[in-house]
Amino acid sequence: MVTSTPTTSTTRTAEHRRLGVFAVAFMIIAASAPLTVLAGGVTSAYAVTHVDGIPFGYIVLAVALGIFAIGYAAMSRFVTNAGAFYAYVAQGIGRPTGVGASVLAFLSYNAMQIGIYGMLGFQISSFIESKTGWASPWWVWVLLTIVLVGVLGVHRVDLSAKVLGVLVALEFVAVIVFDLFAFGNPAEGFTAAPITPSALFVPGVGAVLAFGIAAFMGFESAAIYGEESKDPKRTIPRATFLAVCVSGIFYAISSWALALAVGPSKITDPAGISPEEAGPPLFFNFVAEDLGVIWVDVMSILFITSLFAALVSFHNAVARYAFSLGREGVLPGFWVPSVSRAVRRGPGRSCSPRSRSS
């Protein structure tokens, strides 16, 4: 009987492999959109859970994911395939289970794209209306963004890596500026309570971790770039651990800074924050009061670009999963070739041919 088994590519040349550790790490971090995590995820987590140990929660999650990544990264040394989860599960448990895992991942990445597109369109429309008074249709910006993401998708992967690198770097700079002002101007005085275990392990810890895990969305995506990395056996593990460590520490410090900026007692008090303040307004109100209106505009623009960066990252993931599944015959051939051409286009996009074993 003839079966299909995902294996390591044997058709790679130095020209095909363009992504280094930092390029892949930027791809991973861009998926979670750091500024979106702080302005949207962290503020919402505080508003819903009323637990001030959220910063320590990010440390706990980073450690847990780091332990998982030990085995995950080890597999990348032996199986280099754009299908990542599909390839690993198929090799270890069997192709039917691998197909199930791949379909779940494929649908999940696409669902994330749909949600982020809607959020991006709304944010652009709202920002333009606040500055010009023009209430533009949100879906117009969604369609334009789809075109722009598509253009980046059909070019060499290192172009996307460079664009994401710039956008993620700008997000980090903006959040670091916020952190510095927050630590320098604590509303209720400086305290290390939010970064202690006792602040996290209270009723509501499950909700905190459920909110927090979303901040690491895409950490597993390093493996999909194995066929385009300079040295998959080293690049993928290092990029995975780098992204998890940087994200965990960065989100822990930034969420701690947010608690200090608002005040630990206020941010966890159900009556301390009005419904109008909960969520992103909690972040932007502090920026307006302490940094000035110009910084609100800067942060708003970077909030939009962070969503765009996430879309590019998820688009890359979806394209590579589609190509891998098409190569293995899981997705229909009449649709997959167009995706395959996008993935293969230009140096650095070539992927291994479908392999067969008896």
FENBELGI-V515285 format. One line per field, one symbol per residue. burial: b if it has 9 or more other C-alpha atoms within 8 Angstrom, else e. A space follows every 50 residues. Layout:
burial: ???
This chain:
burial: eeebbbbbbeebeeebbbbbbebbbbbbbbbbbbbbbbbbbbbbbbbebb bbbbbbbbbebbeebbeebeeebbbbbebbbbbbbbbbbbbeebbebbbe bbeebbeebbebbeebbbbbbbbbbbbbbeeeeeeeebebbbeebeeebe ebbbbbbbbbbbebbebbebbbebbbebbebbbebbeeeeeeebbbeebb eeebbeebbebbbbbbbbbebbbbbbbbbbbbbebbbbbbbbbbbebbbe bbbbbbbbbbbbbbebbbbeebbeeebbbbbbbbebbbeebbbebbeebb ebbbbbbbbbbbbbbbbbbbbbbbbbbbeebeeeebbebbbbbbbebbbb bbeebeee
